[in-house]
Amino acid sequence: MQDNAIQVPLWRQLQGAAFLLMAVRSGRSMTAALEDIAPPLRPGVQALGFHALRWLGRAEALRQQLATRPPPPEADALLCVVLGCMAPTFGADVSSLPPEEADFSTGDPSENSARTPRYTLYTLVDQAVEAAKRSEDTRHQASFINGCLRRFLRERDARVALTEKNPQAVWNHPQWWIDRVRKDHPVQWQAILRANNTQAPLTLRINVRRTTQDQYIRALDAINIGAYPVGKQGVILVHAQPVPSLPGFAEGHFSVQDAAAQMAAPLLLDGLAATGEGEARLRILDACAAPGGKTAHLLELADCEVTALDIDARRCQRMGQNLRRLGLQADIRVGDAARPADWWDGRPYDAILLDAPCTASGIVRRHPDVRWLRRPTDIAQLAALQERLFDTLWPLLRPGGRLLYCTCSVFRAEGEQQAQTFVTHHKDACLMPSPGHLLPQSGVQETVFPDNLKGDHDGFYYAVFEKRHA
């Protein structure tokens, strides 16, 4: 347990978590909002924020029962954070909030969430009232918050039972999201939503140019860190750790990457060869490359030249830093994949990786704010962008080359439907055997979906296209 999580008063952490919830409700991602939280506060605030967003549907339904007239936004956010911690089944205390909630990609130990100490229900109420009293925005709502929470203590079981009639409370997703998943996956929809509410593990991808999967697991075992393999290069830690403290971090022995995302590079490279026309190495375009995990994996697995393109200059800079740690090099360019005239040299690529912008509906375990940030109209808008990128990048591929289309989405409009539309409109495109939709699954699930990757992973879609010769 980290000392800073113990020293920071709970009321301050509750204030911070309420701030995160308000930020998400205003359309800002929790990752961005966390940057405004002071580093000493961040671990506890982040853990509480993840918990609040994971169980927000239930908390909002309870708040609506306890206060039929919505209180001011600041008071409402604080109430929902605390109600999410107090609801039975989902944690009468918050002691189970794990360090897995951290954004480990930063390599910043201050981002790692500490295990939150145990709090009784009465302590939560007391500290919620204290949080309200100590903020100018909620000071006048302190008595109201105290009354709502003490009423919930008296009537907790009955109040929670009433929320069982509310699908948004039961599944902790917006109603439109529940409906969409049920339509797209009528057999697996409940398992998908359950998986979304689990805590994702810390998954590493081993840099095979520096070590092996077996060697790294043995290195972890030597310092009493439990881990097990997933896929060909993946390692899942039994209990997450601060990434920079793991053996081999500075030496570039591994990267943080979900097991499903680790399928991209092998899928694109499988059976692919350079043109042989004066090209000794494969020329590959990673079209939406940041933060660079898939670019790095390509370079780890093959002797190739990779153009890593992204529209965000700051993320491109970070990508360069990540590659240097791994001992790898790519041609990193800042540019819009939909405007090749600004960055393409006119030479066709042997392969293109299109990890297209999407709703991120497959990685809700790691980003529980996504479900509350997205709107139903986002799916069609993003699908249109994906189609435009498809059409724009396809001419940059040589005959006989391959394009891998992938999204971290479970929505069919961003997966299967997109792929079928592309094949219909491009007669020179051949859809190769591909994984299709990988649905999110947790190691604690009873039901494991039949897919090409066994074990714990996020939701993804993969389709490989080969360009026919004229």
Residue pairs with C-beta under 8 A, 6 or more apart in sequence:
1 114
1 115
1 117
2 43
2 112
2 114
2 115
4 40
4 43
4 44
4 114
5 43
5 44
5 47
5 114
5 115
5 116
5 117
6 117
7 40
8 40
8 41
8 44
9 127
9 130
10 44
10 119
10 123
10 124
10 127
11 127
11 128
11 130
11 131
11 134
12 41
12 131
13 41
13 44
13 45
13 48
13 116
14 48
14 78
14 81
14 82
14 127
14 128
14 131
15 78
15 131
15 134
15 135
16 37
16 41
16 44
16 45
16 48
16 49
17 45
17 48
17 49
17 51
17 52
17 81
18 74
18 77
18 78
18 80
18 81
18 131
19 33
19 36
19 37
19 45
19 77
20 30
20 33
20 34
20 37
20 45
20 49
20 52
20 53
21 49
21 52
21 53
21 56
21 77
21 80
21 81
22 73
22 74
22 77
23 29
23 30
23 32
23 33
24 30
24 33
24 53
24 369
24 372
24 373
25 73
25 77
25 372
27 373
29 367
29 369
29 373
30 49
30 50
30 53
30 367
30 368
30 369
31 103
31 367
34 42
34 45
34 46
34 49
34 103
34 111
37 45
37 46
39 110
42 110
42 111
43 102
43 110
43 112
43 113
43 114
44 113
44 114
44 116
46 101
46 102
46 111
46 113
47 94
47 97
47 98
47 101
47 113
47 114
47 115
47 116
48 81
48 85
48 94
48 97
48 116
49 81
50 97
50 101
50 113
50 368
51 84
51 85
51 91
51 94
51 97
52 59
52 80
52 81
52 84
52 85
53 368
53 369
53 372
54 84
54 172
54 197
54 368
55 84
55 87
55 90
55 91
55 172
55 197
56 80
56 84
56 172
56 372
57 166
57 168
57 169
57 170
57 171
57 172
57 173
57 174
58 83
58 84
58 87
58 90
58 160
58 163
58 169
58 170
58 172
59 79
59 80
59 81
59 83
59 84
59 87
60 80
60 168
60 169
61 162
61 163
61 166
61 168
61 169
62 83
62 87
62 152
62 159
62 160
62 163
62 169
63 76
63 79
63 80
63 83
63 148
65 159
65 162
65 163
66 79
66 148
66 151
66 152
66 159
67 79
67 144
67 148
70 76
71 79
71 141
71 144
71 145
72 137
72 138
72 141
74 135
74 137
74 138
74 141
75 132
75 137
75 138
75 141
75 144
75 145
78 128
78 131
78 132
78 138
78 145
79 128
79 145
79 148
79 149
82 124
82 125
82 128
82 149
83 149
83 152
84 90
84 91
85 91
85 93
85 94
85 119
85 124
86 92
86 121
86 124
86 125
86 149
86 152
86 153
86 156
87 156
87 160
88 156
88 157
88 160
89 160
91 97
92 121
93 118
93 119
93 120
93 121
94 116
94 118
94 119
95 115
95 116
95 117
95 118
95 119
97 113
97 115
97 116
98 113
98 115
98 199
98 239
98 240
99 112
99 113
99 114
99 115
99 239
99 240
99 241
99 242
100 113
100 199
100 200
100 201
100 202
100 240
101 113
101 199
102 111
102 112
102 113
102 240
102 242
103 111
104 111
104 112
104 202
104 240
104 243
104 256
105 256
105 291
107 243
107 244
107 249
108 244
109 242
109 243
109 244
109 245
112 240
112 242
112 243
119 127
121 153
122 153
124 149
125 146
125 149
125 150
125 153
128 145
128 146
128 149
129 142
129 145
129 146
129 149
131 138
132 138
132 139
132 141
132 142
132 145
132 146
133 139
133 142
138 145
152 159
163 169
163 170
164 170
167 175
167 178
168 174
168 175
168 178
171 178
171 193
171 197
172 193
172 197
173 181
173 193
173 196
173 371
174 371
174 372
174 374
176 376
177 361
177 371
177 374
178 189
178 193
180 376
180 379
180 411
181 189
181 192
181 193
181 361
181 410
181 411
182 189
184 410
184 411
184 412
185 192
185 410
185 437
185 439
188 439
188 447
188 449
191 439
191 441
191 445
191 447
191 449
192 410
192 439
192 440
192 459
194 445
195 365
195 439
195 440
195 441
195 442
195 445
196 364
196 365
196 368
196 371
196 440
197 365
197 368
198 365
198 442
198 444
198 445
199 365
199 442
200 258
200 365
200 366
200 442
200 456
200 458
201 236
201 237
201 240
201 443
201 456
202 236
202 237
202 240
202 241
202 243
202 256
203 230
203 234
203 235
203 236
203 237
203 256
203 257
203 258
203 259
203 456
203 457
204 216
204 234
204 235
204 236
204 237
204 246
204 254
204 255
204 256
204 257
205 233
205 234
205 235
205 254
205 255
205 256
205 257
205 262
205 293
205 297
206 212
206 213
206 216
206 233
206 234
206 235
206 253
206 254
207 252
207 253
207 254
207 255
207 296
207 300
207 326
207 327
208 233
208 300
208 301
209 300
209 326
209 327
209 328
210 248
210 251
210 252
210 253
210 326
210 327
211 219
211 248
211 253
211 254
213 229
213 232
213 233
213 234
213 235
214 229
216 227
216 235
216 247
216 248
216 253
216 254
217 227
217 228
217 229
217 235
219 247
219 248
220 226
220 227
220 235
220 237
220 246
220 247
221 227
223 247
225 237
225 238
225 239
225 241
225 246
226 237
226 238
226 239
227 235
227 236
227 237
227 238
228 235
228 236
228 238
229 235
229 236
230 236
230 259
230 453
230 454
230 455
230 456
230 457
231 259
231 262
231 263
231 453
231 455
232 266
233 262
233 297
233 300
234 257
234 259
234 262
235 254
236 259
236 443
236 455
236 456
243 249
243 256
244 250
246 254
247 253
248 254
249 325
250 325
252 325
252 326
252 327
252 328
255 293
255 296
255 297
255 322
255 326
256 293
257 293
257 297
258 363
258 366
258 457
258 458
259 453
259 455
259 456
259 457
259 458
260 362
260 408
260 438
260 453
260 457
260 458
260 459
260 460
261 293
261 294
261 408
261 458
261 460
262 297
263 435
263 438
263 452
263 453
263 460
263 462
264 294
264 297
264 353
264 355
264 404
264 406
264 462
265 294
265 297
265 298
265 300
265 301
265 353
266 301
267 404
267 434
267 435
267 462
267 464
268 284
268 298
268 351
268 353
268 402
268 404
268 464
269 282
269 298
269 301
269 302
269 351
272 282
272 350
272 351
272 401
272 402
273 282
273 350
274 280
274 281
274 282
274 283
274 350
275 350
275 398
275 400
279 350
281 303
281 304
281 305
282 302
282 303
282 304
282 305
282 350
282 351
283 304
283 305
283 307
283 347
283 348
283 349
283 350
283 351
284 298
284 304
284 305
284 306
284 307
284 349
284 350
284 351
284 352
284 353
285 306
285 307
285 309
285 349
285 351
285 352
285 353
285 393
285 396
286 294
286 295
286 298
286 306
286 307
286 308
286 309
286 330
286 353
286 355
287 309
287 337
287 352
287 353
287 354
287 355
287 389
287 393
288 309
288 310
288 311
288 337
288 354
288 355
288 356
288 357
288 389
289 295
289 308
289 309
289 310
289 316
289 319
289 330
289 332
289 355
290 308
290 310
290 312
290 315
290 316
290 318
290 319
291 315
291 318
291 319
291 322
292 308
292 318
292 319
292 322
292 323
292 330
293 322
294 353
294 355
295 306
295 308
295 319
295 323
295 330
296 322
296 323
296 326
296 328
298 304
298 306
298 353
299 306
299 323
299 326
299 328
299 329
299 330
300 326
300 328
305 331
306 330
306 331
307 330
307 331
307 333
307 349
308 316
308 319
308 330
308 331
308 332
308 333
309 332
309 333
309 334
309 335
309 337
309 343
310 316
310 319
310 332
310 334
310 335
311 334
311 335
311 336
311 337
312 334
313 334
316 332
316 333
316 334
319 330
319 332
320 332
323 329
323 330
323 332
333 343
335 342
335 343
336 342
337 354
337 389
337 392
337 393
338 385
338 388
338 389
338 392
339 392
340 392
340 393
340 396
344 396
348 396
348 397
348 398
348 401
349 396
349 397
349 398
349 401
350 398
350 401
350 402
351 397
351 401
351 402
351 403
351 404
352 393
352 396
352 397
352 401
352 402
352 403
352 404
353 403
353 404
353 406
354 389
354 390
354 393
354 403
354 404
354 405
354 406
355 406
355 407
356 382
356 385
356 386
356 389
356 390
356 405
356 406
356 407
356 414
357 382
357 385
357 386
358 382
358 386
358 407
358 408
358 409
358 411
358 414
359 370
359 374
359 378
359 379
359 382
359 409
359 411
359 414
360 367
360 370
360 374
360 408
360 409
361 370
361 371
361 374
361 408
361 409
361 410
361 411
361 414
361 459
362 407
362 408
362 409
362 410
362 438
362 439
362 440
362 458
362 459
362 460
362 461
363 370
363 408
363 440
363 458
363 459
364 370
364 371
364 440
365 440
365 442
365 458
366 458
379 411
379 413
379 414
380 413
382 414
383 413
383 414
383 417
383 418
386 405
386 407
386 414
386 418
387 418
387 421
387 422
390 405
390 418
390 422
391 425
393 403
394 403
394 426
394 429
394 467
397 403
397 467
398 467
399 428
399 467
399 468
399 469
399 470
400 466
400 467
400 469
401 466
401 467
402 432
402 464
402 465
402 466
402 467
403 464
403 465
403 467
404 462
404 463
404 464
404 465
405 418
405 419
405 422
405 461
405 462
405 463
405 464
405 465
406 460
406 461
406 462
406 463
407 414
407 415
407 418
407 460
407 461
408 458
408 459
408 460
409 415
409 459
409 460
409 461
410 437
410 439
410 440
410 459
410 461
412 437
414 461
415 436
415 437
415 461
415 463
416 436
416 437
416 461
419 431
419 434
419 461
419 463
419 465
422 429
422 465
423 429
423 430
423 431
423 465
427 468
428 467
428 468
428 470
429 465
429 466
429 467
429 468
430 465
430 466
430 467
430 468
431 463
431 464
431 465
432 464
432 465
432 466
433 464
434 462
434 463
434 464
435 451
435 452
435 453
435 460
435 462
436 461
436 462
436 463
437 451
437 459
437 460
437 461
438 449
438 451
438 452
438 453
438 457
438 458
438 459
438 460
438 461
438 462
439 449
439 451
439 459
440 457
440 458
440 459
441 447
441 448
441 449
441 455
441 456
441 457
442 456
443 455
443 456
448 454
